[in-house]
């Protein structure tokens, strides 16, 4: 199948959308399909990929040329200027939505057009929450993948302890709420060996929260470890029993939770919309924005026997098998064919 993948952003820019575009295009190519990735992102170097990359300085011209030659097209992110060209594709156009629209005029136009029954156009969302929040009449849900070739359980990683947070340290991600809950749990469970919290990441609240801990709670066993990625991050996750995702915003999905489960962590997540879909019943959910409810979940997790921990861990490892890149691409192919 000739697949055209259209994305505004791509390497050398680094980010979630860029990584997702690369992973999907590379997997489709490995599965035997002919992939052309069309992007407006320029690059000063001639990077070599397994698939063809067209870096366009005239996106409308190049989109018109390539879309006529494609059997199917995936548009990553909804763009108004791409929509007229969907009429020229012989088969399905999949428009990938990974978040809700904003509140400006352009966003209202997008919301209106996304609801129209455009020929060959299928709206694909990363979670049922996103589809419903966009108020789409018809949509298919294909959950995001995690990097299954990277995130895994490491042999001899049985000596785990404590809690870990991975992500941006900002208001939306609920790190301040997590710290308040942890300090309460520590006060009640002083001698439990699992009373430690490692915070991995960086962001606008890091300096403020780190100063708060250093000044007021120097013996709290909270460590800010900064940004860690790749194999070192996998090792960090394998050192912990529990991963906490305390988001207070509406999360579209929860790849970070999949990564934690794949590395053997038990998940404790807020019931923040798409996060619930990411972990299913393979962990603990607490009420978003509730310190008390998070405290209760953390204490419930700490009270689990080794057998119960192993059972939850095994369930999580089985659950994430559905979220490999290959399985995600197979779900896209079912829609396209």
C-alpha positions in Angstrom: 0.0 0.0 0.0 1.2 3.5 -0.8 0.8 5.5 2.4 1.2 9.3 2.6 1.9 10.6 6.1 1.4 14.4 6.5 2.8 16.1 9.6 3.7 19.8 10.1 6.5 19.0 12.5 9.2 16.4 12.2 12.9 15.8 13.0 15.2 17.6 13.7 12.7 19.2 16.0 12.2 17.0 19.1 8.9 16.3 20.7 6.0 13.9 21.1 4.4 14.5 17.7 7.8 14.3 15.9 8.6 11.0 17.6 5.1 9.6 16.9 5.4 10.5 13.2 8.8 8.8 12.9 7.7 5.6 14.8 4.6 5.2 12.7 6.2 5.8 9.3 9.1 3.6 10.1 6.8 0.7 11.3 4.6 1.0 8.2 7.7 0.8 6.0 9.0 -2.2 8.0 5.6 -3.9 7.5 6.2 -3.8 3.7 4.3 -0.6 2.8 5.6 2.3 0.7 5.6 5.4 2.9 6.1 9.0 2.0 6.3 11.4 4.9 5.5 15.0 3.9 6.4 17.8 6.3 6.9 21.5 6.4 9.9 21.0 8.8 13.2 21.9 7.2 16.6 20.4 8.1 20.1 21.6 7.5 21.3 18.0 7.3 20.5 15.1 4.9 19.1 12.6 7.4 18.5 9.1 6.1 15.3 7.3 7.0 13.9 3.9 6.0 11.0 5.8 4.3 11.0 8.8 1.9 10.9 12.2 3.6 9.7 15.2 1.5 10.6 18.5 3.2 8.3 21.0 1.5 8.6 24.7 1.0 5.3 24.7 -0.9 3.1 22.3 1.1 -0.1 22.8 -1.0 1.7 22.0 -4.2 3.4 18.9 -2.8 0.3 17.7 -1.0 -1.7 17.9 -4.3 1.1 15.9 -6.0 1.5 13.2 -3.5 -2.1 12.7 -2.3 -3.2 11.7 -5.8 -0.6 8.9 -5.8 -1.5 7.6 -2.3 -3.7 4.6 -1.5 -4.3 6.1 1.9 -3.3 9.3 3.7 -2.7 10.0 7.4 -2.8 13.6 8.5 -1.2 14.1 11.9 -3.1 17.0 13.5 -6.1 18.8 12.0 -5.2 21.7 9.6 -7.7 23.7 7.7 -5.4 24.1 4.7 -5.1 20.4 4.1 -8.8 19.7 4.0 -9.6 20.7 0.3 -6.9 18.2 -0.9 -8.7 15.3 0.7 -11.0 15.2 -2.4 -8.1 14.1 -4.5 -7.2 10.9 -2.6 -8.4 7.7 -4.1 -9.1 6.0 -0.7 -9.3 6.8 3.0 -7.9 10.0 4.6 -7.3 9.5 8.4 -7.2 12.7 10.3 -5.4 12.1 13.6 -6.6 14.1 16.6 -4.4 14.0 19.8 -6.0 16.8 21.8 -9.1 19.0 22.0 -9.4 22.1 20.0 -8.8 25.6 21.5 -11.3 28.4 21.8 -10.2 30.9 19.1 -12.0 31.4 15.8 -9.8 29.0 13.9 -10.5 26.3 16.5 -14.3 26.8 16.1 -13.9 26.5 12.3 -11.9 23.2 12.8 -14.6 21.9 15.1 -17.3 22.7 12.6 -15.5 21.1 9.6 -14.4 18.0 11.6 -18.1 17.2 12.1 -18.9 17.4 8.4 -19.4 14.1 6.5 -16.4 14.7 4.2 -15.8 12.0 1.5 -13.3 9.4 2.5 -12.3 11.2 5.7 -12.2 9.3 9.0 -11.5 11.0 12.3 -9.1 9.0 14.4 -8.6 10.0 18.0 -6.1 8.9 20.6 -8.8 8.2 23.2 -12.6 8.1 23.5 -12.2 11.1 25.7 -10.7 13.2 22.9 -13.4 12.1 20.4 -16.2 13.0 22.8 -14.6 16.3 23.9 -14.3 17.3 20.2 -18.0 16.4 19.9 -17.3 14.4 16.8 -20.4 12.5 15.5 -18.2 9.7 14.1 -14.7 8.7 15.0 -12.4 5.7 15.5 -10.2 5.4 18.5 -6.6 4.2 18.0 -4.7 4.5 21.2 -1.1 5.9 21.2 1.8 3.4 21.4 4.8 3.4 23.7 8.3 2.6 22.7 8.2 -1.2 23.4 11.7 -1.7 22.2 13.0 0.6 25.0 10.6 0.4 27.9 10.7 -3.1 29.5 11.5 -4.9 32.7 15.2 -5.5 33.2 16.4 -8.8 34.6 17.1 -8.8 38.3 15.0 -5.7 38.9 13.2 -7.2 41.8 14.7 -5.0 44.4 12.3 -2.1 43.9 11.2 0.5 46.4 9.3 3.8 46.6 7.4 6.1 44.3 8.4 7.9 41.1 7.0 10.7 39.0 8.1 11.3 35.4 7.1 14.3 33.4 6.9 18.1 33.3 7.0 19.8 36.7 4.2 22.3 36.2 0.7 23.0 37.5 -1.1 20.9 35.0 0.8 17.7 35.9 -0.1 17.9 39.6 3.4 17.6 41.1 2.5 20.0 43.9 -0.5 17.9 44.8 1.7 14.8 44.7 4.2 16.3 47.2 1.4 17.3 49.6 0.0 13.8 49.5 3.4 12.1 49.8 4.3 14.2 52.9 1.0 13.1 54.5 1.7 9.5 53.7 5.2 9.8 55.1 3.9 11.3 58.3 1.7 8.2 58.8 4.2 5.6 57.6 7.5 6.8 58.8 9.3 3.5 59.0 8.1 2.0 55.7 11.1 1.4 53.4 9.0 2.5 50.4 8.6 6.0 51.7 10.7 7.8 49.2 9.8 9.9 46.1 11.9 10.5 43.1 10.8 13.3 40.8 12.2 13.0 37.2 11.8 15.9 34.8 11.9 19.6 34.7 9.6 22.5 34.3 8.3 25.9 35.5 7.6 24.7 39.1 10.8 22.8 39.7 12.7 25.6 41.4 9.8 26.6 43.6 8.9 23.1 44.7 12.5 22.0 45.2 13.1 25.1 47.4 9.9 24.3 49.4 11.2 20.8 50.1 14.8 21.9 50.9 13.7 24.6 53.3 10.8 22.9 55.0 11.2 19.1 54.6 14.9 18.3 54.2 14.4 14.8 55.6 11.4 14.0 53.4 13.4 11.6 51.2 12.1 13.5 48.1 14.7 13.8 45.3 14.5 16.0 42.2 16.6 14.1 39.6 16.1 16.4 36.6 15.5 15.2 33.1 16.4 11.6 32.4 15.7 9.9 29.0 16.4 6.6 27.2 18.0 3.7 28.9 18.8 5.6 32.1 15.1 6.3 32.5 14.2 2.7 32.0 16.7 1.8 34.8 15.1 4.4 37.0 11.6 3.0 36.5 12.9 -0.5 37.2 14.2 0.7 40.6 10.7 1.7 41.7 7.6 -0.1 42.8 5.0 2.6 42.1 4.7 5.3 39.4 2.3 8.2 40.1 0.7 10.2 37.4 -1.2 13.0 39.3 -2.4 15.2 36.4 -5.0 17.8 37.3 -5.6 18.7 33.6 -7.6 16.8 31.0 -5.1 14.3 29.7 -5.8 13.1 26.1 -4.1 9.8 26.9 -1.2 8.5 29.1 1.8 7.2 27.3 3.9 7.8 30.4 1.7 5.3 32.3 2.2 2.7 29.6 6.0 3.2 29.9 5.9 2.7 33.6 3.8 -0.4 33.4 6.1 -1.9 30.7 9.0 -1.3 33.1 7.1 -3.2 35.9 5.8 -0.3 38.0 2.3 -0.3 39.6 0.4 2.8 38.4 -1.3 5.3 40.6 -3.1 7.8 38.3 -5.6 10.5 38.6 -9.0 9.8 36.9 -7.9 12.5 34.3 -10.0 11.5 31.3 -7.7 9.7 28.8 -5.5 8.4 31.7 -8.3 6.1 32.7 -8.3 4.5 29.2 -4.5 4.1 29.3 -4.3 2.0 32.5 -7.7 0.3 32.4 -8.1 -1.6 35.7 -4.4 -2.3 36.0 -3.6 0.1 38.8 -5.1 2.6 41.2 -7.2 5.6 40.1 -7.8 8.6 42.4 -10.1 11.6 42.1 -8.4 14.4 40.1 -7.3 17.3 42.3 -7.9 15.3 45.5 -5.0 15.1 47.9 -7.0 12.9 50.3 -7.9 10.4 47.6 -4.3 10.2 46.4 -3.2 9.6 50.0 -5.7 6.8 50.3 -4.5 5.2 47.0 -0.8 5.5 48.0 -1.5 3.8 51.4 -3.6 1.1 49.7 -0.6 0.4 47.4 1.8 0.3 50.3 -0.4 -2.3 52.1 -0.3 -4.8 49.2 1.4 -8.1 49.8 4.2 -9.2 47.5 1.9 -11.7 45.9 -0.7 -8.9 45.2 2.1 -6.7 43.8 3.3 -9.4 41.5 -0.3 -10.1 40.3 -0.8 -6.4 39.5 2.5 -6.1 37.8 1.8 -9.2 35.6 -1.6 -7.7 34.6 0.1 -4.5 33.6 2.8 -6.2 31.5 0.1 -8.1 29.7 -2.0 -5.0 29.2 0.7 -3.0 27.5 1.2 -5.6 24.8 -1.8 -4.1 22.9 0.0 -0.7 22.7 3.1 -1.6 20.7 3.7 0.4 17.6 3.1 -2.6 15.4 -0.3 -3.2 16.9 -1.2 0.4 16.6 -0.3 0.4 12.9 -2.3 -2.8 12.4 -5.3 -0.9 13.8 -4.8 1.9 11.4 -4.5 -0.5 8.5 -7.9 -2.1 9.5 -9.4 1.4 9.0 -7.6 2.1 5.8 -8.3 -1.2 4.0 
